[in-house]
Amino acid sequence: MSARLLLFTGKGGVGKTTLAAATATALAAGGRKALVVSTDPAHSLGDALGVPLSAHVTEVDGVLHAAQIDPRALVDHAWRDLRGHLRTVLAGAGVDELAAEELTVLPGVEELLALSEVQRLARTGPWDVVVVDCGPTAETLRLLALPEAFASYLERLFPTHRRVVRGLLAGVAGSSSVERWDATADALGRLAEDLEQLRSLLTSPATGVRLVLTPERVVAAETRRTVTALALQGIRVDGVVANRVVPHPGDSRGPAAEWLRTRRAEQDAVLAELADLGPVSTVEHRAAEPVGAAALLDVAEGLYRGRDPLDGATADEPLLSVERTGEQEYTLRIALPLGDSSLDLARVGDDLAVTVDGRRRLVALPSLLKRCLVTGAELDDTGLAVRFAPDPDLWMR
């Protein structure tokens, strides 16, 4: 896929929909074929653009197009057949009908299909860039983690080794179940391929997340945690935007000017604390709500100040890197902006379980380290450094 993908998210109410719409409008005004889509259940993208939207791509203005994804409709069409296959196979294997029904109600299907629809639109359309108005931060983190989590869930329920499962079904339920499994396995194989493509899309250098916040300490703290959580998933944050920064009153006098001066000083202090996340773009608070192309272009001008909206942060270092740090020692570096986050590590077979602020990811260890023992870990400027030494019981095998 050649199109750039920008995902806008942030705590509810910070103005991410407006900034996503403004960015797409500016890109289109600059001559790029831009599509802006929303996966946010709030359905406010059409309100910001000033046009009614549906699940079908609609031309808004010239080369700008937009759509509001309807996950419920996707479930009704795309998921119904696969659920039917799964229920048939489970029932044929002796699983109670009610239990089979419950097992096929997989968590996060609506959100997963919404993300798949974004991928389909990005891959099949003529777009130079696809801008996505995501839901609030917590929902977005769950959404972006779904391809990996769903693939793991699928692998546990229906292993990749098709012949093993095929033989098991034939022995338990008779040869008639084999044909049903063949149809189901084909459908599951296509789903697994789609999940792998989604994971590749999200971790691609062409994909970036723009985090929107308002300069308040609670919101800033959530933003910092979000940066870490996304890094843990290998997803790149290529921009942080502070919205609704109050204008500086200059030398004006009076109660209103004093209030603005005090509020701006508080906001500047919050932004200074986020300096370690890289440059933070700012957008001043406006008296009137920006609706429609003209108002959105004005917002984009204030946000980008003549810069190309596609110019984000430079690509991060790889999430994982291994270096030899001693004659019998190796160090695995995990590039995570941890800050004050709580961290927990555990070895799970050939994986390293990394848990940051309650969010856990299994990191597959490079083959060199699978035969090693963890001897220590520490935090430094690059993130997390985990030390390994060869396991004598495994190294000689």
Residue, then its C-alpha position, 0 to 999 in steps of 0.5 A: m500500500s503506497a498511501r500514507l496513513l495518519l491516525f488521530t486520537g486523544k482523550g475524549g473532548v480534546g478536538k481530535t475529530t476537528l484536527a483530523a478533518a482539518t489535516a485532511t482538508a489541508l492535504a486535499a487543498g494542497g493537491r493530494k488525494a485525501l480520504v478522511v474516515s472515522t471509526d469513532p462511534a460518536h459519528s462527529l466527523g460529518d459535523a466537522l466537515g459540514v456534510p452528511l456522511s455514510a459508510h460509503v465514500t463521499e466526495v466532500d470538496g474536490v479531491l477530499h473524500a470522507a466516510q463514516i465506518d459502520p462496524r455493526a453493518l460490517v459484522d452483519h455481512a463479513w462475520r456472519d458466514l465465518r461464525g456459521h462455519l465455526r458453530t458447525v465445526l464446534a457442534g460437530a466436535g461435540v461442543d454444546e450448541l449454546a457453548a458453540e454460540e458463545l465461543t464464536v462471539l469473539p471479543g473486539v470483532e466490531e472494532l477489528l472489522a472497522l480497522s480492516e475496512v480502513q485497510r481496504l479503503a486505503r489499499t483499493g482507493p486512489w488515495d495519497v493519504v488516509v486520515v483516520d479519526c479514531g475513538p478516544t485514547a483507551e478505545t484506540l489502544r484497544l483497537l490497535a492491539l486487536p490484530e495481534a491479540f485476535a491472532s493469538y486468540l485464533e491460534r489457540l482456538f484453531p491451530t495453524h497445523r490444519r492436518v492435526v485438527r483435521g485428523l482430530l475432528a475426523g476421529v471425534a466426529g467422523s469423516s463428515s466433519v472433515e469437509r466442514w473443517d476444510a471450509t472453515a479452515d479456508a475461512l480462518g486462513r484468510l482471516a489469519e492473513d488479514l490479521e497479519q496484513l493489519r499488523s504489518l500496516l500498523t507497524s509500517p513506517a508509512t503509518g503514524v499516530r498523531l496524539v491530540l491533547t489539551p494542555e492540562r495535567v490529567v490529559a498530558a499524563e494520559t498522553r504520555r502513557t499512550v506514547t509508551a503503550l503504542a511504542l510497546q506495540g511497535i506503533r510509531v507516534d509521529g506527532v503530538v498536538a496541543n489543542r485549545v491553547v489560550p491566546h497570549p494577552g500580550d501587554s493588555r490590562g484588566p481582569a480578562a487579560e490577567w485570567l488569560r495570562t495565568r491560564r496561558a502560564e499554566q498551559d505552558a508549564v504543562l507543555a514544558e513537561l512534555a518536551d521529552l516527547g519531541p516537538v509539540s505542535t500547538v493550536e490556539h483556542r478559537a472563539a467560534e467552532p470550526v465547521g466546514a472547509a474554510a474554517l478547517l483550513d484556517v485551523a490547519e494553517g494555525l497547526y502546520r504554519g506552512r509545513d507539509p502536514l505529512d512531515g511528522a517525526t522521524a522514524d523511531e529506532p527499532l523496538l528491539s535491538v541486541e548487542r554483545t556487551g561482554e564475553q558472555e553477556y548480551t543486552l536486549r534493548i527495548a526502545l520504550p519512553l517509560g517515564d514514571s510508568s510501572l514496569d514488570l518483566a517475566r520470561v515466558g518460554d521463548d518470549l519476554a513478557v513486558t508489562v507497562d502500566g498494566r498493558r502486557r505484550l509478549v516480545a518474541l526473543p531473537s533466536l540467540l537469546k532463547r538459549c540464555l538466562v535473564t541476568g538483570a535489567e535497567l532503565d537508561d536514556t534509550g529505554l529498557a536494557v535487559r541483560f542475558a547470559p548463556d544457559p549452560d544447560l541449553w547452550m551445549r545442545 
